[in-house]
Amino acid sequence: MPSQDLAQMPTTEVPRLDHTDAPASPESGGEEAFDKDAVDQRDVDTSEDYVYTDVQEISAKAKASDYFTLLATGFALVSDGYQNNLATVFNPIFKILYKSYYTSAVSTRVSNALLIGEIIGQVGVGLICDLVGRKTAMVATTMLIVVGGILATASSGSTPAGLLWMLTVSRGMVGVGVGGEYPACSTSASESANEKFGRDRGKVFILVTNLMLSIGGPIVISIFLLIINAAGYKGTTSHEDLYKLAYTWRICMGIGVFIPLSVFYFRLKMMNSKLYRRNAIRKSPPYALIFKRYWRTLLGTAGTWFLYDFVTFPNGIFSSTIISGVIPGAGLVRTMEWTLLLSVLSLPGVFAGAWVVKYTGRRNLLMMGFSGYIIFGLIVGCECSYEKITKIIPLFIVFYAFMQSSGNFGPGNMEGTISAESYPTSIRGTCYGFSAAVGKAGAAIGTQCFTPIQNHLGKKYTFIIAACCGALGVALAYFFVEDKGKDMLEKEDEAWRQYLVEHGKGDVVMGDGSEGEVRAEGNAEKGELSFRE
């Protein structure tokens, strides 16, 4: 069967021969295999030199595209992590600049604008990923982030309320782009890692997704501290200091525009993955069958993602608020320095998870991370320990960081990995986007509930509730999450294809059309479906 690398070659220039008529081996007059993608030279008229050259060029482009995809995914998700953590910086600034206007309700509205936009982007772009293509989705999300970021940076109004409304709408636009990056980047990265790194697919996927998202926080806080210290901010409410805060938050937002632009070229050069070119269902996907087969899997991926984001997002966005609450009179700069330390201390969990996932398995690692929420949430939040721990600031930061790091170690690393591996290529973007959107709904609800919980129940209950979410996460992971780390992505593609045929959908057209019309009943996967130990 011709390789996907021949996808773009005009059929008039590449005559096809019936395999049964072709020579059986090189010794009997046939040609050796062109490369590992099974480009059969017997299918190509090698007497035409230009055909052979075109095959080489297309094959090289397809191979390079996988690396472009992984590179672009990593840099793009740094941008997403940066945008997700900008609220950590501008929330305390706005409380100083617009004290009478920036109430807890307005703060929540501005923070949630990004999250609501992300939910829309995850669902909408998830569908685009499957129905149109990975590349189209990634280019579109980049443009949304850039345009929305420019508008957010330029936010203005005749009153502070007007400025904050413009910022809210602009951040919502950024959110659509950032949310769309989740299914667009992650599905592409998983498919490219499957092709290039085999059994180490999970490790590579973590390093180009969750690690990149996680370092966005330290980057944005570091940039803020560099700018504010270089400006000579003295922590007063003088006109000079207020002016310095006013341009600091705009510079921080403006930098968020340049990060996604840095990968735009690579996205233009990438191709849709080989798996997508072979297995896409672009016309009338059977959504009823999708739900019938994958409802249980969706409950596992979406449910655990909801619990993770319910805990981690408000604890990230309001981390400076939490720290300032236990360090009265610390001031903006000192509070942000402690927040930077907290965000850096949470990073080892990402590296540890990437290192052990091959040995623990996906589901076990997910449950271990949720168990960390239980342990450290109860250590900090218990009646007998909260008052004592919060009086020793370094100890409080360490335990708080352990809780955040356990989130990165388990669910932070695994939600994307499991969601990318649990579904076939033709619906991977849709199901991944849905799971991530449910997670962001959890983030929005958690953000909305954070201040009322602190005000009505007490600050320690944010940690106790995190422990409760950890317990629910362990239960959901145990009963509803499958571990497919030992399987190639092709295995689920083939299982889904067979399911379609068995349920009367064998005539569904598969592939992106580059090789003509291929129906499900004739698109069987004949290679190996599991990794060798």
C-alpha positions as CSV (number, residue, x, y, z in Angstrom):
1,M,0.0,0.0,0.0
2,P,1.5,3.4,-0.9
3,S,2.6,5.5,2.0
4,Q,0.9,8.6,3.2
5,D,4.0,10.4,2.0
6,L,2.6,10.1,-1.5
7,A,-0.6,12.0,-0.4
8,Q,0.0,15.2,-2.3
9,M,1.3,13.6,-5.6
10,P,-0.9,13.9,-8.6
11,T,-2.3,10.6,-9.6
12,T,-1.6,11.2,-13.2
13,E,2.1,11.2,-12.5
14,V,2.2,8.1,-10.3
15,P,0.7,5.1,-12.0
16,R,-0.5,2.4,-9.6
17,L,0.2,-1.2,-10.1
18,D,-1.7,-4.1,-8.7
19,H,0.4,-5.7,-5.8
20,T,-0.4,-9.1,-7.0
21,D,1.3,-8.4,-10.3
22,A,4.4,-6.8,-8.8
23,P,7.6,-8.7,-8.3
24,A,7.7,-10.4,-5.0
25,S,11.2,-9.5,-3.9
26,P,14.3,-7.4,-4.9
27,E,15.9,-10.6,-6.2
28,S,13.0,-11.2,-8.6
29,G,13.2,-7.8,-10.1
30,G,11.4,-5.7,-7.4
31,E,12.7,-2.7,-5.6
32,E,13.6,-2.5,-1.9
33,A,11.3,-0.6,0.5
34,F,11.8,3.1,0.3
35,D,11.6,3.9,4.1
36,K,10.0,2.8,7.3
37,D,6.7,4.3,6.3
38,A,6.3,1.5,3.8
39,V,6.6,3.4,0.6
40,D,6.6,0.5,-1.9
41,Q,8.8,1.4,-4.9
42,R,6.9,-1.2,-6.9
43,D,4.0,1.2,-6.9
44,V,6.1,4.0,-8.6
45,D,7.4,4.2,-12.1
46,T,11.0,4.6,-11.2
47,S,11.9,5.2,-14.8
48,E,10.7,8.8,-14.2
49,D,13.4,10.5,-12.1
50,Y,11.2,13.4,-11.1
51,V,8.7,11.0,-9.5
52,Y,11.4,9.5,-7.3
53,T,12.6,13.0,-6.4
54,D,9.1,14.0,-5.5
55,V,8.7,11.0,-3.2
56,Q,11.9,11.8,-1.4
57,E,10.8,15.4,-0.9
58,I,7.4,14.6,0.4
59,S,8.7,11.9,2.7
60,A,11.3,14.3,4.1
61,K,8.7,17.0,4.6
62,A,6.4,14.6,6.5
63,K,9.2,13.5,8.8
64,A,10.4,17.0,9.5
65,S,6.8,18.0,10.1
66,D,6.6,15.8,13.2
67,Y,9.5,17.7,14.7
68,F,8.0,21.0,13.7
69,T,4.8,20.0,15.4
70,L,6.5,19.1,18.7
71,L,8.6,22.2,18.7
72,A,5.6,24.5,17.9
73,T,3.5,22.7,20.5
74,G,6.0,23.4,23.2
75,F,6.5,27.1,22.5
76,A,2.7,27.6,22.0
77,L,1.8,26.0,25.3
78,V,4.4,28.3,27.1
79,S,2.2,31.1,25.7
80,D,-0.9,29.4,27.1
81,G,0.6,28.9,30.5
82,Y,1.7,32.6,30.4
83,Q,-1.9,33.7,29.7
84,N,-3.3,31.4,32.3
85,N,-1.1,33.0,35.0
86,L,-1.3,36.6,34.0
87,A,-4.2,37.0,36.5
88,T,-1.7,36.2,39.3
89,V,0.1,39.5,38.3
90,F,-2.7,41.8,37.4
91,N,-5.1,40.9,40.2
92,P,-3.0,42.5,42.9
93,I,-2.0,45.4,40.7
94,F,-5.7,46.2,39.9
95,K,-6.5,46.1,43.6
96,I,-4.1,48.9,44.1
97,L,-4.9,50.9,40.9
98,Y,-8.7,50.6,40.9
99,K,-9.4,49.8,44.6
100,S,-13.0,51.1,44.7
101,Y,-13.9,49.4,41.3
102,Y,-11.9,46.2,41.5
103,T,-14.2,44.3,43.9
104,S,-14.1,40.5,44.3
105,A,-17.0,40.2,41.8
106,V,-15.1,42.2,39.2
107,S,-11.9,40.3,39.9
108,T,-13.7,37.0,39.4
109,R,-15.4,38.3,36.2
110,V,-12.1,39.3,34.6
111,S,-10.4,36.0,35.6
112,N,-13.3,33.9,34.4
113,A,-13.4,35.7,31.0
114,L,-10.4,33.7,30.0
115,L,-11.8,30.5,31.3
116,I,-15.2,30.9,29.6
117,G,-13.3,31.7,26.4
118,E,-11.2,28.6,26.8
119,I,-14.3,26.4,27.2
120,I,-15.7,27.8,23.9
121,G,-12.3,27.3,22.2
122,Q,-11.8,23.8,23.5
123,V,-15.2,22.5,22.2
124,G,-15.2,24.5,18.9
125,V,-11.5,24.0,17.9
126,G,-11.7,20.4,19.0
127,L,-14.4,19.9,16.3
128,I,-12.3,21.8,13.8
129,C,-9.3,19.6,14.5
130,D,-11.2,16.6,13.4
131,L,-13.4,18.0,10.6
132,V,-10.9,20.3,9.0
133,G,-7.4,19.5,10.2
134,R,-4.8,20.0,12.9
135,K,-2.8,22.6,11.0
136,T,-5.8,24.8,10.3
137,A,-6.9,24.7,14.0
138,M,-3.4,25.7,15.2
139,V,-3.0,28.6,12.8
140,A,-6.5,29.9,13.8
141,T,-5.8,29.7,17.6
142,T,-2.5,31.6,17.1
143,M,-4.3,34.5,15.4
144,L,-7.0,34.6,18.1
145,I,-4.4,34.9,20.9
146,V,-2.4,37.6,19.1
147,V,-5.4,39.8,18.3
148,G,-7.0,39.3,21.7
149,G,-3.7,40.0,23.4
150,I,-3.2,43.2,21.5
151,L,-6.7,44.4,22.5
152,A,-6.1,43.4,26.1
153,T,-2.9,45.4,26.2
154,A,-4.6,48.4,24.7
155,S,-7.6,48.3,27.0
156,S,-8.9,51.7,27.9
157,G,-12.1,53.6,28.8
158,S,-13.4,56.9,30.1
159,T,-13.8,55.2,33.5
160,P,-12.0,52.3,35.2
161,A,-15.2,50.3,34.8
162,G,-15.0,50.8,31.0
163,L,-11.4,49.8,30.9
164,L,-12.1,46.6,32.9
165,W,-15.0,45.7,30.6
166,M,-12.8,46.0,27.5
167,L,-10.2,43.9,29.3
168,T,-12.8,41.3,30.1
169,V,-14.0,41.0,26.5
170,S,-10.4,40.9,25.2
171,R,-9.4,38.2,27.7
172,G,-12.4,36.2,26.5
173,M,-11.0,36.3,23.0
174,V,-7.6,35.3,24.2
175,G,-9.3,32.5,26.0
176,V,-10.9,31.1,22.9
177,G,-7.4,30.9,21.3
178,V,-5.8,29.5,24.4
179,G,-8.6,26.9,24.9
180,G,-8.3,25.9,21.2
181,E,-4.6,25.2,21.7
182,Y,-5.4,22.3,24.0
183,P,-7.0,20.0,21.5
184,A,-5.1,21.4,18.5
185,C,-1.6,21.2,20.1
186,S,-2.1,18.1,22.2
187,T,-3.7,15.9,19.5
188,S,-0.9,16.8,17.1
189,A,1.8,16.3,19.7
190,S,0.5,12.9,20.7
191,E,0.3,11.7,17.1
192,S,3.8,13.0,16.3
193,A,5.3,11.5,19.5
194,N,3.6,8.2,18.7
195,E,5.3,8.2,15.3
196,K,8.8,9.4,16.4
197,F,9.3,8.1,20.0
198,G,7.2,5.0,20.3
199,R,7.0,3.7,23.9
200,D,8.4,7.0,25.2
201,R,5.5,8.8,23.7
202,G,4.1,9.7,27.2
203,K,7.3,11.2,28.4
204,V,7.8,13.4,25.3
205,F,4.1,14.4,25.4
206,I,4.4,15.6,29.0
207,L,7.6,17.6,28.3
208,V,6.1,19.5,25.4
209,T,2.6,20.0,27.0
210,N,2.3,20.1,30.8
211,L,5.9,21.3,31.4
212,M,5.5,24.1,29.0
213,L,2.1,25.1,30.5
214,S,3.6,25.0,34.0
215,I,6.7,27.2,33.3
216,G,4.3,29.9,32.1
217,G,3.7,30.9,35.7
218,P,7.3,31.4,36.8
219,I,8.0,33.3,33.5
220,V,5.2,35.8,33.9
221,I,6.0,36.5,37.6
222,S,9.7,36.8,36.8
223,I,9.0,39.3,34.1
224,F,6.8,41.3,36.4
225,L,9.5,41.4,39.1
226,L,12.1,42.5,36.6
227,I,10.0,45.3,35.3
228,I,8.8,46.6,38.7
229,N,12.2,46.5,40.3
230,A,13.9,48.1,37.3
231,A,11.3,50.9,37.5
232,G,12.2,51.6,41.1
233,Y,8.7,50.8,42.5
234,K,8.6,51.8,46.2
235,G,5.3,50.2,47.2
236,T,3.5,53.5,47.9
237,T,0.3,55.0,46.5
238,S,2.0,58.0,45.1
239,H,1.2,59.1,41.5
240,E,4.7,58.0,40.4
241,D,4.3,54.5,41.8
242,L,0.8,54.1,40.4
243,Y,2.0,55.1,37.0
244,K,4.7,52.4,37.2
245,L,2.1,49.8,38.0
246,A,-0.1,51.0,35.1
247,Y,2.5,50.4,32.5
248,T,3.9,47.2,34.1
249,W,0.6,45.3,33.6
250,R,0.4,46.4,30.0
251,I,4.0,45.4,29.3
252,C,3.3,42.0,30.8
253,M,0.2,41.5,28.6
254,G,2.1,42.8,25.5
255,I,4.8,40.2,25.9
256,G,2.1,37.6,25.8
257,V,1.5,38.6,22.2
258,F,5.0,37.9,21.0
259,I,5.3,34.4,22.4
260,P,2.7,32.8,20.0
261,L,4.0,34.8,17.1
262,S,7.4,33.1,17.6
263,V,5.9,29.7,16.5
264,F,3.7,31.0,13.7
265,Y,6.2,30.2,11.0
266,F,6.6,26.6,12.2
267,R,2.8,26.1,12.2
268,L,2.6,27.2,8.6
269,K,5.3,24.7,7.7
270,M,3.7,21.7,9.5
271,M,1.5,19.0,7.9
272,N,-1.4,17.1,9.3
273,S,-0.1,13.9,11.0
274,K,0.1,10.6,9.1
275,L,-2.6,9.2,11.4
276,Y,-4.9,12.0,10.6
277,R,-4.4,11.8,6.9
278,R,-5.3,8.1,7.1
279,N,-8.1,8.0,9.7
280,A,-9.9,11.3,9.7
281,I,-13.7,11.3,9.4
282,R,-14.6,14.7,7.9
283,K,-18.1,14.1,6.8
284,S,-21.0,13.2,9.2
285,P,-19.1,11.6,12.1
286,P,-21.5,9.1,13.8
287,Y,-21.8,11.0,17.1
288,A,-24.4,8.6,18.5
289,L,-22.0,5.7,18.1
290,I,-19.2,7.8,19.6
291,F,-21.2,8.4,22.8
292,K,-22.3,4.8,22.9
293,R,-18.8,3.4,22.8
294,Y,-16.9,6.1,24.7
295,W,-19.3,7.4,27.4
296,R,-17.5,5.6,30.1
297,T,-14.1,6.8,28.9
298,L,-15.4,10.4,28.7
299,L,-16.7,10.2,32.3
300,G,-13.2,9.3,33.4
301,T,-11.2,11.8,31.4
302,A,-13.7,14.7,31.8
303,G,-14.5,14.0,35.4
304,T,-11.0,13.8,36.7
305,W,-10.0,16.9,34.7
306,F,-12.9,18.8,36.3
307,L,-11.7,17.9,39.8
308,Y,-8.1,18.8,38.9
309,D,-8.9,22.2,37.5
310,F,-11.4,22.9,40.3
311,V,-8.4,22.7,42.7
312,T,-5.4,23.9,40.7
313,F,-6.8,27.0,38.8
314,P,-8.1,29.0,41.8
315,N,-5.0,28.0,43.8
316,G,-2.9,29.3,41.0
317,I,-4.8,32.5,40.1
318,F,-5.3,33.4,43.8
319,S,-2.0,32.2,45.1
320,S,-0.8,35.7,45.7
321,T,-4.1,36.3,47.6
322,I,-3.5,33.2,49.7
323,I,0.1,34.2,50.5
324,S,-0.7,37.8,51.3
325,G,-3.4,36.4,53.7
326,V,-0.8,34.6,55.8
327,I,1.9,37.4,55.4
328,P,0.0,40.6,56.5
329,G,1.6,43.8,55.3
330,A,4.0,41.9,53.0
331,G,3.5,44.4,50.1
332,L,3.1,43.6,46.4
333,V,6.7,42.8,45.6
334,R,7.4,40.6,48.5
335,T,4.1,38.7,48.0
336,M,5.0,38.1,44.3
337,E,8.5,36.9,45.3
338,W,6.9,34.2,47.6
339,T,4.5,33.4,44.7
340,L,7.4,32.9,42.3
341,L,9.0,30.6,44.8
342,L,5.8,28.6,45.1
343,S,5.4,28.3,41.3
344,V,9.0,27.1,40.9
345,L,8.7,24.6,43.7
346,S,5.7,23.0,41.9
347,L,7.7,22.2,38.8
348,P,9.6,19.1,40.1
349,G,6.3,17.2,40.0
350,V,6.2,17.6,36.2
351,F,9.7,16.1,35.7
352,A,9.2,13.3,38.3
353,G,5.9,12.3,36.5
354,A,7.6,12.3,33.1
355,W,10.4,10.1,34.4
356,V,8.2,7.4,36.2
357,V,5.1,7.3,33.9
358,K,6.7,4.5,31.8
359,Y,7.0,2.3,34.9
360,T,3.9,3.2,36.9
361,G,1.4,3.4,34.1
362,R,-1.0,6.3,33.3
363,R,-3.8,5.4,35.7
364,N,-1.6,4.7,38.7
365,L,0.3,7.9,38.2
366,L,-3.0,9.8,38.0
367,M,-4.2,8.3,41.3
368,M,-0.9,9.0,43.0
369,G,-1.2,12.6,42.1
370,F,-4.7,12.9,43.5
371,S,-3.5,11.2,46.6
372,G,-1.0,14.0,47.1
373,Y,-4.0,16.4,47.3
374,I,-5.5,14.3,50.1
375,I,-2.2,14.1,52.1
376,F,-1.0,17.8,51.8
377,G,-4.5,19.3,51.7
378,L,-5.3,17.7,55.1
379,I,-1.8,18.5,56.5
380,V,-2.3,22.2,55.9
381,G,-6.0,22.4,56.3
382,C,-6.6,20.4,59.5
383,E,-7.9,22.3,62.5
384,C,-4.9,21.4,64.6
385,S,-2.2,22.3,62.1
386,Y,-3.4,25.3,60.0
387,E,-2.7,28.0,62.5
388,K,0.7,26.6,63.4
389,I,1.9,26.1,59.8
390,T,0.8,29.5,58.6
391,K,2.9,31.1,61.4
392,I,6.0,29.6,59.8
393,I,5.9,31.1,56.3
394,P,8.7,28.9,54.7
395,L,7.0,25.8,56.0
396,F,3.6,26.9,54.7
397,I,5.1,27.6,51.2
398,V,6.8,24.2,51.2
399,F,3.6,22.3,52.0
400,Y,1.5,24.4,49.6
401,A,4.1,23.7,46.9
402,F,4.0,20.0,47.6
403,M,0.3,20.0,47.1
404,Q,0.6,21.9,43.8
405,S,3.5,19.7,42.7
406,S,1.5,16.5,43.4
407,G,-1.1,18.0,41.0
408,N,1.5,18.4,38.3
409,F,3.0,15.0,39.1
410,G,-0.3,13.1,38.6
411,P,-3.4,14.8,37.0
412,G,-1.4,17.7,35.5
413,N,0.7,15.3,33.5
414,M,-1.9,12.6,32.9
415,E,-5.1,14.5,32.0
416,G,-3.8,15.5,28.6
417,T,-1.9,12.3,28.1
418,I,-4.8,10.0,28.8
419,S,-7.3,12.1,26.9
420,A,-5.0,12.0,23.8
421,E,-4.5,8.2,24.0
422,S,-8.0,7.1,24.9
423,Y,-9.8,8.0,21.7
424,P,-9.2,7.2,18.0
425,T,-7.7,9.8,15.6
426,S,-10.9,10.6,13.9
427,I,-12.6,11.9,17.1
428,R,-9.5,12.6,19.2
429,G,-9.8,16.4,18.9
430,T,-13.5,16.4,19.7
431,C,-13.3,14.1,22.8
432,Y,-10.1,15.8,24.0
433,G,-11.7,19.2,23.6
434,F,-14.8,18.1,25.5
435,S,-12.8,16.6,28.4
436,A,-10.7,19.8,28.6
437,A,-13.8,22.0,28.4
438,V,-15.3,20.1,31.4
439,G,-12.1,20.7,33.2
440,K,-12.2,24.4,32.5
441,A,-15.8,24.5,33.7
442,G,-14.4,23.1,36.9
443,A,-11.8,25.9,36.9
444,A,-14.4,28.6,36.4
445,I,-16.6,27.2,39.1
446,G,-13.6,26.8,41.5
447,T,-12.6,30.4,40.8
448,Q,-16.1,31.6,41.4
449,C,-16.4,29.7,44.6
450,F,-12.9,30.5,46.0
451,T,-13.6,33.9,47.6
452,P,-17.0,32.8,49.1
453,I,-15.3,29.7,50.6
454,Q,-12.6,31.8,52.2
455,N,-15.1,34.4,53.5
456,H,-17.8,32.1,54.8
457,L,-16.0,28.8,55.8
458,G,-12.5,30.0,56.4
459,K,-9.2,30.1,54.5
460,K,-8.2,26.6,55.6
461,Y,-11.2,25.1,53.9
462,T,-9.6,25.7,50.5
463,F,-7.1,23.0,51.4
464,I,-9.7,20.7,53.0
465,I,-11.9,20.9,49.8
466,A,-8.7,20.1,47.7
467,A,-8.3,16.9,49.8
468,C,-11.9,16.0,49.1
469,C,-11.4,16.5,45.4
470,G,-8.4,14.3,45.6
471,A,-10.4,11.5,47.1
472,L,-13.0,11.8,44.4
473,G,-10.3,11.9,41.7
474,V,-8.8,8.6,43.0
475,A,-12.2,6.9,42.8
476,L,-13.0,8.2,39.3
477,A,-9.6,7.2,38.0
478,Y,-9.8,3.7,39.4
479,F,-13.2,2.9,38.0
480,F,-13.4,4.9,34.7
481,V,-9.8,5.6,33.3
482,E,-8.1,3.1,31.0
483,D,-4.3,2.8,30.7
484,K,-3.3,2.6,27.1
485,G,0.4,3.5,27.4
486,K,1.6,0.2,26.0
487,D,-0.6,0.5,22.9
488,M,0.1,2.4,19.7
489,L,-2.5,5.0,18.8
490,E,-3.2,2.8,15.7
491,K,-4.7,0.2,18.0
492,E,-7.6,2.3,19.1
493,D,-8.0,3.5,15.5
494,E,-8.4,-0.1,14.3
495,A,-10.8,-1.0,17.2
496,W,-13.0,2.1,16.3
497,R,-12.9,1.1,12.6
498,Q,-14.1,-2.4,13.4
499,Y,-16.8,-1.0,15.7
500,L,-18.0,1.2,12.8
501,V,-18.2,-1.8,10.5
502,E,-20.0,-4.0,13.0
503,H,-22.6,-1.3,13.5
504,G,-23.4,-0.7,9.9
505,K,-21.1,2.2,9.3
506,G,-18.6,0.4,7.0
507,D,-19.3,2.9,4.2
508,V,-18.1,5.9,6.3
509,V,-15.4,7.7,4.3
510,M,-12.0,7.9,6.2
511,G,-8.9,9.9,5.5
512,D,-8.4,13.5,4.5
513,G,-9.1,12.8,0.8
514,S,-5.4,12.9,-0.3
515,E,-5.5,9.3,-1.4
516,G,-9.0,9.3,-2.8
517,E,-12.1,7.9,-1.2
518,V,-11.3,5.2,1.4
519,R,-14.2,3.6,3.3
520,A,-14.0,2.2,6.8
521,E,-14.5,-1.4,5.7
522,G,-11.4,-1.2,3.5
523,N,-9.1,0.8,5.8
524,A,-7.8,-1.9,8.1
525,E,-4.6,-1.3,10.0
526,K,-2.2,-4.2,9.2
527,G,0.9,-3.2,11.2
528,E,1.8,-3.8,14.8
529,L,-0.7,-2.3,17.3
530,S,1.3,-2.5,20.6
531,F,4.8,-1.4,21.5
532,R,7.5,-4.1,22.1
533,E,8.8,-4.3,25.7
